[in-house]
Amino acid sequence: MYDLIIIGGGPAGLTAALYAGRYRFKTLLLEKMCLGGQIILSGTIENYPGFPGGISTQELMERFKKQIDELNIEIQMEEVTQISVAGGPAKPLYHVRTKEKSFETKAVIIATGALPKRLGIRGEDRLTGKGVSYCGTCDGPLFKGKDIMVIGGGDRAIEEAIFLAGYARSVTVVHRRDKLRASKILEEKAQAHPRIKFLMDSVVEEISGSNMVESVRIKNVKSDASSTLPCQGVFIFAGIVPNTTFLNNLLKLDDSGFIIADSDSRTSQPGIFACGDCLAKSLYQVVTACGEGALAAAGVMRYLS
């Protein structure tokens, strides 16, 4: 019997584990892939407080892990497939199941994060891994000297466009609105880069190529005019989809599948808390995920008390 099981080992889950360890909870952290979460897909982070000039995301997550290792938090690499309720409604117990194991706990923190959203356009699935990518840091070196498209206008899209411009011959940012959603400092860096250009008020309708990406069809949303542009890579940063399907209606979710929680990270189910990118909120950043992880652990402390 655990006091707390944390599901997810990104910044939110690791911070929750740090606080849980300091509260001396008997804690288990379950992570299905690797510690660090989606932020590991970015090479560096420039807006995490305390690191002027930025820090490697790999190094930052290693520092997080070192802190929780000092508190002897148990970590198992397991994918959670189901959470079920046992006991009475006031103070229920929870069975957390993975593909091969089952654990029992008094409280749960869900920090399962999110995955990149797909556009659902023609050619996207067929050419994924053949020029279509969702991670510039992972695949950028494969596109040295090539012409690529970056789809999106948020921080992640512009960060990746700047990174990819270090390899590609040209990077074209395609955004459906007339203004970017990225922070001004990123926008200024991208606009000043000689290999980055912008196609605003535009959407990609189709990605074409026989065995590899060869071109994209783009439509201007204001004029409805379409054009086909040659390229060898398409990097898609069109938002995120929360990893919450395993919950099977256990918790209240919004229309996009994000978990609804109050300001203390409490969900609709007593003893279950949520934090990080799986949470319905207005800002998806490492620093906010960490704050939510701390709030969730504090919520568990009050709940168990």
N, C-alpha and C positions, 0 to 999 in steps of 0.2 A: 504493500500500500504506500503510494507516494502522497506527499502533501500537494505537490504540483507537478503537472506535466506541461512542458512548453513544446508546442508543435511549430517548428520552423527555426532555422539557425541563421537568419539574416541579422541586420543591425537591431531590429526590434526584439527578436527572440534572444539574441545574445545579451542585450541590455537587461531584458527581463530576468535572464538567468543570473546576471551579475547582482541584481538587487535581491533576487530570491536567495542566492547564496549568502548574502549579508544578513538576510532575515533568518538564516539557518533552517530554511525549508528543506525537507527531503525532496530533491528535485531531479527530474529526468528531462533532458532535452532531446527531442527526436527531429532529425533532419534527413530528408530523402536523398539529397545529392551531395552538396559540399557546403561547409560553413561559409557564410558571407552573403549569400543571397544574390539577388539580381545585380547589385551594385558591382560585383566582381566582374561583370561584363564590361564595365568602364575601366579604363586604365588608371585614371587619376580622379581625385575629387578635390575641387578647389574651394568649396564653400563650407567645409566642415570646420567649425571654430577651433582655433589653437594651432593651425598649421599654415602659416603664411606661405604663399607660393604653391600650396596644395600638397597632397600626399598620395602615394600609390594606394589604391583601394585594397590591394592584396596585403600591404603592410598594415593598413588600418585595421582590417579584419583580423589579422594575426595578433595585433595588440589587444583587440577585444577578447579573442580566445585565450590569450595568456592570462588576462585578468580573471576570467571565470575558471581557468585551470587552477589558479591559486586558491579557489574556494571549493575545489573538488566536486564540481558539478558533473553528474553522470551524463554522458552523451552517447547516443546510439544512432547509427545511420540506418534509419528505417522510414519507410513511407507509410503514413497513417491512411488507412482506408475507411475507418468508421469510428464515430464516437457514439456510445449508447449510454443511457441513463439507468442507474440502479438506485434503489432506496426511495425515501420519501421526497416530496416536492420541495420542502423547506431547505434541507441540507442533503441534496442527492450526492451519490458517488457516481463516478464515471469510469466506464470501460473504454480504453483507447486501444483500438485494434490496428495492427499492421498486417502485412501479407502473411507473416509467419508467427507473430507474437500477439499477446494481449496483456495490457497493463491496467492497474486499477489506481485511481487517484481521487483526492478530495476536491481538487480544483484544476482547471485547464486554462492555459493562455494560448490562443491561436495567433500565430505570427507567420502564416504560410505564404505571405507575399502575393506576387502576381507574375504573370507572364506577358510578353509582348503581344499586342493585339494584331490579328491578321486583318488585311483589308477585304479579303473575300472577292478579289477581282480575278478575271480570267488570266490564267498563266501563272498565278502566284504559287499555288501548291505544286504544280508540275515542275517549276523551275527553282523551287526552294533547294538550296545547296548547289545550284547550278548557275549562280549569279544573283539569286535572291537571298538576302540575309537579314537578320534582325540584330546583329551584333558587329559593329564596326571594329571594335577592339580585337574580336576573335578573327575576323576575316579580312581586315584591311590590307595586310601585306600581300594578299592574293591578287590585289587589284592595282599593283604598281604600274603606272603609265597608262591606265585605262580611264575611260569616261564613265562616271557613275551618277546615279540619282539617289538623293536622300529624300524620303517622303516624311514630312512632319515639320512642325514649327515650334515645338517646345524645347526645354533645356536639353533633354537627351538628344533630340535630333540635331541641334546646332552643335553641341559638344562633339557628337560623332562626325558631323560634317567637317569640323575643324581638324579632328584627328585623321579622317580619311584623306583630307587634302594634302597630308604629308606623304601619301603614296600615289594617289590618282593624278592623272593628267588634268582632269577637271571634275568638279563636284557641282551638280545642280540641285539646289534645294527646292522641292515642290511643296507648296503650302496652299491649302484651300481658301485661306483668308487673305486680306490685304495687309495684315500686320502679323508679325511673329508673336508667339506666346512666350518665347524664351526671355531670360533676363537681359537687360540692356547691355551689360558688359559682354555677354556671349554674342549678342547680335552685332555689336561694334567690332569684335574680333573677326567674326565671319565676313562681314561686309568689307573689312580691310584686307582680307586674304585674296591674293591675285588669282587663285584657282577656284574660288567659290563664287557662284552666281545664283540668282534666285528667280523662280517662276512663281509669282504670287497669283492668288485667285484661281488656282489650278488644281486639278485632281488627275491621278493616273487611273485610266480606265482599263488598260490591258497591258500585260507584259508578254512580249513575244520572243521567240527563238526556237530553233529546232532542238538542240541539245543543251544550249547555254543561252543566257540572256543576250538578245541582239538589239532590241529596241523597246520603247514604251509608247503607248498612245495616250496623249494628254489632252484634257478638255479644259477650256477656260470656263469657269462657272458663271461668269457674267455675260460673255458673248456667245457661249455654246460652241465656239470654234474649236475644232480638234486638229491635232497635229501629231506626227510620229517622229520621235527623236531617237537616233541611234545611241546605244550605250551598252556597256558590258556588265554592269552591276546595278542592282536596286536594293537599297537599304531602307527598311521600313521601320519607322518609329512613330506609330499612330496611336499611342496610348497603351493601356495595360488591361488585362483580364485577371480578376482575382482567383487565387487557388482555393476555391470554397466548395467545389462540387461534392467533395467527400462528406460534407455536413448533412446532406440528405434531409433538408427541411428542419434540422434541429434548432437553428437560430433564425432570427428575423434578418433578412437581407434586403438590399434595395433592388431596383429593377435591373441593375447591371451585375448583381451577384456579390456586391461588397457587403461586409458585415456591418450592421447598424449597432453602434454602442454609444453610451452616454459619455459625459466628460471625464468620468472616472474609469473608462474602458470596460464598463460592465455591459454585457450583451443581454439579450432577452431571456437567457437561461441562467438561473442562479449558479454561481461558482464557475462560470465560463467568461473569460475576458478576451479581448482582442486588441491587437496593435499592429502597426506597420501597414504595408501596402494592400493587405486584404481588407482594410477598414474603409468604410465610407467617410471621406473627409475632403478638405479643399486643397491640401498641399502634400505632395508625395515626395519627400526628401529624406535623406539619411538622418538628418538632425531631428526631424519631427518623429521619425520612426523610433529613435532612441528615447525621446521624451515619452512617447506612448508606451514603450516597453517598461520604463520606470513606473509610469502610472498604473499599468496593468499589474505589476508585481506588488505595488502598494495596495491596490484594490484587493488582491488575493490575501495580503496580510490582514487587512481589516475584515475580510470575509471569514477567514479561518479563526480569527479572534472572537 
